[in-house]
Amino acid sequence: MNKKTFKRAFIDSLPIMAGYIIMGMGFGVLIQKEGYNFLWSGIMGLTILGGSMQYVAVDLLGGAVSFLTTAVMTIMINGRYFFYGLSMLEKYRQVKKGRWYLQFALTDETYSLVSTMDTSKPENKGVHLHAYYFLLSALNHCYWIIGCVSGALLGELANFDSRGMEFAMTALFVTIFVDQWREAKNHFSAIFGVAISLIFILILGADNFVIPAMLILTVVLMSGKVGQPKEEDYE
């Protein structure tokens, strides 16, 4: 690892930091209102690392649902990570240390950055790719934990209206998408992804489109590696 690698990872993580801390605080406030203190919020942020699932977990805990129901809900909500993992096999296969953590910490936002990191660009020369993967994942994980804990602490100290906080994640996705659109020369993957998502939303509805759309996207992008940057340096 070198200073340039850390600087690149930190700068890239800044938009995610804003979203994760705000969203994590929203979760912390909600879980505190269910009677769980900041320690539980921090433990969930450390071990689950799934923004959508953690929010659903608040209702599951409050409703005292069964383990089977919780497991099914988790698979349905976080099933997209299976496809993320498949598309990252080639990149992470070369990693010697910390591979298991990288797989665990592969969130939507982390995936969007590590999957497009290109060390052949002049501004990325000297960046250690594997260290970049780890640092970016760890920084994003820390932001989420900080948000979860601080939100729970805030909920203990004051009445907090969390309405509208869920839009922070939508805004974060839009920011990352626009950033990558401006950086990329090949826009096929972005256009194809939006088109497939819209088609499946119309066919299956907003609640059921994610996994089928992700399956099609993964198969197409992995088979042709369309829109994927070349990686010339794994060391």
N, C-alpha and C positions, 0 to 999 in steps of 0.2 A: 504494500500500500504506500502511496505517496500523497503529498499535499494536494496535488492537482486532482487526484482521484476523489479525495474527500470533498474538495471544493465543488467539483462537478456534481457529485451526488447530493450535496447539501443544496446547491442552487436549484437543481432539478426537483428537489423535494419541497421547495418553498410553497408552490401552489397547493400541494397536497397537505402541507402542514396547516394552512388556513382552514381547509375543509375538514380535516380530521379532528382538529381541536374543537371546532364548533360542533360537529356532529357527535364527537365523543362527549362533549359537555351535555348535549341534549340527552344522550343515553344515560349519563350519570345522574341527571336531574330526575329522569323517569324511574330509574331503578331505585333511587333514594326514596321516592314517593311511595314505592311498594314496600318500604321498610328495610331495605338493605343499605348498609353504610358504604363509605368510600372504599373500604378494603375489598368488599365483594365486587364493586364496580371495577376496581383495578385488576382483580384476579380474572374477571371475565374479559377485560380488554387484553390481558396478557395471553390468555389461553384460547379464546375463541377467534378473535381478530376477524370478525365478519360483521360489518356494520349493519347490514339488513337483518341478519340472523340475531344479532344482539338486541335489536329493537323488538323483534318478534318474541325473543326470550323473556322480555319484561311481561308480556301478556301471558306467556306460558307459565311463568313462575306465579303470577297473580292468580291464574286459573287453576293451578295445581293439576295440570294435565299429565297423562301417563307418559312413561319413557318411550313407548312405541310411537305415540303421536308426535312427540318431540323429535324423534329420529326421522320420521317421515317428513315432517316440516323442514327439518334441516337439509335433507337431501333435495327436496323440491326447491328450496330457496337458494342453496349454495351449489346446486348441480353444475352451474356454469364453470366453476373452478376446475372441474374435471377436464373441460375442453381447453381452458387456459393452460393447464399442466401439460396436456398433450402437445400443444403448439410450442411449449418451452423445452421439450425433451432434448432437442439438439443443442440448445444453448447451455442448459444446466448439466448435460452429460459430461462436459469438459471440466466442471468445477470439482476440485479435489477435496476442499474442506467447506463445511457449512451447507452442503447440498440439501440436507433435510430441512434446515431452517428456511432456506430459500423457497422450498416447496410449501412450507407452512405459511410463510408470509406473503404469498402471491395473491394480493388483493387486486381489485379491478384497476386501481390507479397505479399501483406498482407495476402491474403487468403492462399497462399502456406505455410506461417509460422504458422498462428493461427490454421489451420486445422491439423497440425502435432505436435503441442505443447503437450508434455507429461510430466506431473508433477510427474510421478512415477519414472522418471530417477533420479539417485543420484544427478547429477549436477543441477537439477531443484527443489530439495527439498526446501521448504520455499517460493517458488514463488506463489504469489497470482494470480490465473488464470484469474479472471475477470479483475483485474487491469492490468495484462499483455496484454490482448486483447486491452484494451483502450489505454494504453501507446504506444504499437506498432503501432496501427492505427494512433494515434495523431502524433507520431514522423515521420512516413512516410508521413503524410499529410503536416507537416511542411517542410520536405525536398522538397516536390514538389512545395510548394508555394515559398520557397526561390529560387529554380531554376528558376521558372517562372519570378519572379521579377528581379533577378539579370541578367537573359538573356535579358530582355527588356531594362534594364539600360545599359548593354553592347552594345546592338544594337544601342542605342542612341549615344553612345560615339565613336563607331568605326564601320567600315565596317567589317562584320563577315561572313565568309564562313561556313555555317552549313552542308555542304555535308558530309554524312557519320555518322552524329550524331545519326541517327535513329538506328544504329547497337548497340548502348549502351544498349538498352532495350533487344535486343536478347541476348547479352552477359550476362546481368543480369539474364535472365531466365535460361540460361545454367548453370551459377554459382549456382543458387538456386537448380536446379535439381540435380546437382552433389553432392552438400552438403547434400541434403535429401537422396540421394541414399546411401551415405556413412554412414549416421546415422541410416537408417531404417534397420530392420531385414527382414521385409516382402517387397519384391519388386514387388509384383503382380500388385498393383495399378499403379506404374510407367510404367511397361511393357505393361499393358493393355491400359493405356492412350496413349502411343506412338503408339501402334499397331492400335488402333481405329482411331487415328488422321491420320495416313498414309493411312489407307483404305479409309477414307472419302475424303482425298485430291485427291486420285486417281480417286474416283468416281465423286466427285462434283467440284473439283478444289480448288485452294488455297483461292479463294474469298468467297466460300460458305460452307466450311467444319466445321467452328467453332461451330455453334449452334447445328447442328445434332450430332456432336461428343460429345459436352458437355452434351447433353440430354442423350445419351447412357451411358456416364461415370457416370453421376449423379444417374441414375436409378440403375445401377449395384452396385456402391459403397454404395449407401444408403440402398439398399435392403439387402445386405449381410454384410455391414460395413467392406468390405474387405480392409485390409491394414490400417485400422484406429486405432490409438493408444487408449488405454483405458484411460478414465478420472476418476480418483479416488477422485479428490478434486476440487470442484467448489467453495470453499470458500476461 
